[in-house]
């Protein structure tokens, strides 16, 4: 990726949700193009968790190609993180639900970048395989 605006927006994509930065602050500091990309991939915090997950899938096709790249790269990163170092309290079922939701988002983003889509499929396959092994291990313990 050589587009500086997309790279900057990728670094900033969670700042509105996680750091409570405002879109106006992003626009002022980084410009309207970057703010616009961040806005496209920022979840609506007014929606409940389930509705936000559905919205990510429903809205994926209408994102700009640049925003699709950011969303896809973010999902890859998140899947790898959840798979390799799950947040505290995330049991097998919660991780499985996250991976299933991620598969739906990735499918909705299809056609934007074959290399990233392949990497997303690989990450999801690895994550699902790890979960399956973990489930089998739990069954053996019981």
Buried (B, 14 or more C-beta within 10 A) or exposed (E): EEEEBBBBBBEBBBBBBEEEBEBEBBBEEBEEBBBBBBBBBBBEEEEEEEEBBEEBBEBBEEBBEBBBBBBBBBBBEBBBEBBEEBEEEBEBEEBBEBBEBBBBBBEBBBEBBEEBBEBBBEBBEBBBEBBEEBEEEEEEEE
